[in-house]
Amino acid sequence: MLGLRLGIPVIVGVKQATEIIRNGTMVTLDVSKGEVCSGAFNAFQEEMELV
């Protein structure tokens, strides 16, 4: 995978991913859960909400 060699996160094994996720779309990858979510995720903000 070229993306992995360049240090770019990649998504593999998702049927129709190139049809569902368009170029330039911002997504958040949660690799520990195996989830792909639409939009940006601010970990610092969520951490503050938990306190």
Buried (B, 14 or more C-beta within 10 A) or exposed (E): EEEEEEEEEEEEEEEEEEEEBEEEEEEBBEEEEEEBEEEEEEEEEEEEEEE
